[in-house]
Amino acid sequence: MCGKCCEEMGFELTVTVEDYKRWVREGREDILRYVWLPPGSPGFGDIWIDPETGEDLDYCPFFRRINKNRGICLIHDTKPEVCREFWCEYSCGVGEKGKPYKRWADEWS
């Protein structure tokens, strides 16, 4: 919940076809407006694209900081697979290598 990945990895994230189809079924136009999936794509597309300019965003538009050290995901119930599967251990320069992030975060807070 530190939000480092949400604030700094937006342009590196992808969306799966399954994510896209789920958001269509759920009527999540709020999310879909930030998604680019190539027509007929059998695999992945880009997420967190500025709907006004078409440029990559550097951050997730659905992350909100609640204080200096914590944030919340506004789409947690339907977040992309890349976010659900993300192992926040050492990936963003937080925690200690080889030590699971949750344990590190508990000690940090």
N, C-alpha and C positions, 0 to 999 in steps of 0.2 A: 504493500500500500504506500510505498514511498513515492511512486509515480515517476521515477526516473525513466523507466522504459517508455511510459506514456508520453512524457514530455520531450524525449530526445530520440526516439526511434521511429516516429511516424512514417518517414519517407522510406524506411527499410521494410515495412510490413506488407504482407500480401493477404489476399482474401481467397478463400476456396469457393468453388462453384456451390458447394453445399451451404456455406455461409450465405451466399447471395440468394440461393433459392429459399432458405429459411426466412431471410429478411423480406423477400417478396411475399411469402405466405403470411408472415406476421404483419404485413402492411407497414413496414418500417421505412417509410420514405425519408425520415430524418437521418437514417444511417445510409440508405442507398444513394443519397445525393452526394456522398463523399467517396463513392466507390466507382472504379473503372474496371470492368470485366470485358476483355476483348470479345467481339461477337463470335459465337460458336466455340468459345474457349472450353477445352476439355480439362483445364487445370486451374491456374491461378490468375488473379488480376491484382490491381493495386488498390489499396485503401488509403484513406485520409488525403483525398484529392480536393483542392479548393474548388467548390462548385462554381465560383465566379470566374476564376482564371484558368482552371484546368491544371494548375501547378501542384506539385506535391507539397503537402503540409509537413512541417517538421515535428508535429505533435498530434496526439489524438484529440479531436474536438469534443470527445465525450469524457474527458478527464477533468475533474475539478479539484483544485487544491483546497484542503480544509484547514491546514495549518502548515508550518514550515516543513514538517517531516512526513505529513500524511496527505493522502488524497483519496478520492472515490471515483469509481467507474460508473458513469450514468447509464451504461448499457450492460451492466454486469450479467443480467439474466439472459442476454443473447449476444454476448461479445464474440468476436471472431475466434476461430480455432487457433490462430497463431497466438492470441492472448491467453486462451484457456490452457494451451500446452506450454506456454513460456515458463522455463525454469529459471527463476530469478535467483541465481546463486552468485555468479561472478560476472555475469553477462554485461552488466552496466557499470562495473567498477564499484559495486557495493558489496559488502560482506567480505568473507575471506574465502579464497579458493579452496574447494574441497569441504567446506562447511556449509550445510544447507542454509539458505537465506532465512527461513522461518526461525531457526534457532538463533542465528545472528541477530535478526530483528528483535527477538524477545530480549536478548541481552542489551541491545542498543536502546530500547524504549524505556 
